Amino acid sequence: MGRFVVVVDEDIDPTDMFDVLWAMCTRCDPVEDIDFVRKMWSGPLDPMIPHGAKSFHNSRAVIDACHPHERLKDFPKVARATPELLAKVKEKFADTLAKA
């Protein structure tokens, strides 16, 4: 039913929910970057549509989780561990991580 649409930069994997949530938490100002579109077409299987309704509409939220365009030059760089460091951490804490 598409209630939420999140737009991300090319450095975010849109199939990885952790990446998408991280982008939303670090690149989105809710007041500036979330727009609502009302009266969008929906369907009879939408659980939010009242039983017996003759028309099927809902609202959508469009969330901009991209780098702020006006701050591209001074926006903080993403700090990432190297693949080698990640492998070492996974190996060192394998027992602990397996429980999580």
C-alpha positions as CSV (number, residue, x, y, z in Angstrom):
1,M,0.0,0.0,0.0
2,G,3.1,2.2,0.0
3,R,2.5,4.4,3.1
4,F,6.2,5.3,3.4
5,V,8.7,6.0,0.7
6,V,12.2,6.6,1.7
7,V,14.7,8.2,-0.7
8,V,18.4,7.5,-0.1
9,D,21.8,8.3,-1.6
10,E,23.8,5.8,-3.7
11,D,25.9,4.9,-0.7
12,I,22.9,3.3,1.1
13,D,21.7,-0.2,0.2
14,P,17.9,0.3,-0.1
15,T,17.4,-3.5,0.5
16,D,19.2,-3.3,3.9
17,M,16.7,-2.0,6.5
18,F,19.6,-1.1,8.9
19,D,21.2,1.1,6.2
20,V,17.9,2.8,5.4
21,L,17.1,3.5,9.1
22,W,20.6,4.8,9.6
23,A,20.2,7.2,6.7
24,M,16.9,8.4,8.1
25,C,18.4,8.9,11.6
26,T,21.5,10.8,10.3
27,R,20.4,12.6,7.2
28,C,16.7,13.5,7.7
29,D,15.4,16.5,9.5
30,P,11.7,15.6,10.1
31,V,10.4,19.1,9.8
32,E,12.2,19.8,6.5
33,D,12.5,16.3,4.9
34,I,9.2,14.5,5.4
35,D,6.3,15.4,3.1
36,F,2.8,14.0,3.2
37,V,0.6,13.3,0.2
38,R,-3.1,12.9,1.0
39,K,-5.8,11.1,-0.9
40,M,-3.6,8.6,-2.8
41,W,-5.2,5.7,-4.4
42,S,-5.1,2.5,-2.3
43,G,-6.9,-0.8,-2.6
44,P,-9.6,-2.9,-0.9
45,L,-7.0,-5.0,0.9
46,D,-5.6,-2.0,2.8
47,P,-6.4,-2.7,6.5
48,M,-6.7,1.1,7.1
49,I,-9.7,1.4,4.8
50,P,-13.0,1.2,6.6
51,H,-15.1,-1.9,5.9
52,G,-17.7,-1.2,3.2
53,A,-15.9,1.9,1.9
54,K,-16.7,2.8,-1.7
55,S,-13.4,4.5,-2.5
56,F,-10.0,3.4,-1.4
57,H,-7.6,6.2,-0.5
58,N,-4.8,6.7,2.1
59,S,-2.0,9.0,2.8
60,R,1.7,8.6,2.1
61,A,4.9,9.9,3.7
62,V,7.8,10.7,1.5
63,I,11.0,10.8,3.5
64,D,14.2,12.4,2.1
65,A,17.1,10.6,3.8
66,C,19.8,11.9,1.4
67,H,22.7,14.2,2.2
68,P,21.4,17.8,2.4
69,H,22.2,19.2,-1.0
70,E,23.0,22.7,0.4
71,R,25.6,21.1,2.7
72,L,27.3,18.7,0.4
73,K,30.7,20.4,0.9
74,D,30.7,20.5,4.7
75,F,28.4,17.5,5.6
76,P,30.3,15.0,7.8
77,K,31.9,12.0,6.0
78,V,30.7,8.5,6.9
79,A,33.0,6.7,9.2
80,R,33.3,3.0,8.2
81,A,35.4,0.2,9.4
82,T,37.5,-1.6,6.8
83,P,36.4,-5.1,5.8
84,E,39.6,-6.4,7.4
85,L,38.7,-4.8,10.8
86,L,35.1,-6.0,10.6
87,A,36.4,-9.6,9.9
88,K,38.7,-9.4,13.0
89,V,35.9,-8.1,15.2
90,K,33.5,-10.9,14.0
91,E,36.2,-13.5,14.6
92,K,37.1,-12.1,18.1
93,F,33.5,-11.9,19.3
94,A,32.0,-14.8,17.4
95,D,30.6,-16.4,20.6
96,T,29.0,-13.1,21.7
97,L,27.6,-12.2,18.3
98,A,26.1,-15.6,17.8
99,K,23.9,-15.1,20.9
100,A,22.6,-11.8,19.7
